[in-house]
């Protein structure tokens, strides 16, 4: 992760997995968030 002078809010993201649609959507959003942070 590059230092852009911004504060990183999350170091780890925890998503429970139970096979439901809600969890699948939560996992997709968590992955998007993680990818956006690593691109900074």
MITORGU-585645 format. One record per residue (C-alpha): x negated, y, z negated; residue in one letter. Coordinates in steps of 0.5 Angstrom, whole numbers, plus 500, padded with zeros to 3 digits. Example, Ala and Ser with C-alpha at 12.3 -4.5 7.8 and 13.67 -1.06 7.14 Angstrom:
2
475491484A 473498486S 
//
This chain:
40
500500500X 497507502X 497512497X 502518500X 502521493X 509519492X 511515485X 512507487X 519506483X 518498484X 513493484X 517487484X 524486486X 528480483X 534477487X 538471484X 539465489X 546461489X 547460496X 553465496X 554471502X 553476496X 546474495X 544473502X 546480503X 542482497X 536478499X 536482506X 537489502X 531487497X 527485503X 528491507X 526495501X 520491500X 518492507X 519499507X 515500501X 509496504X 509501510X 508507506X 
//
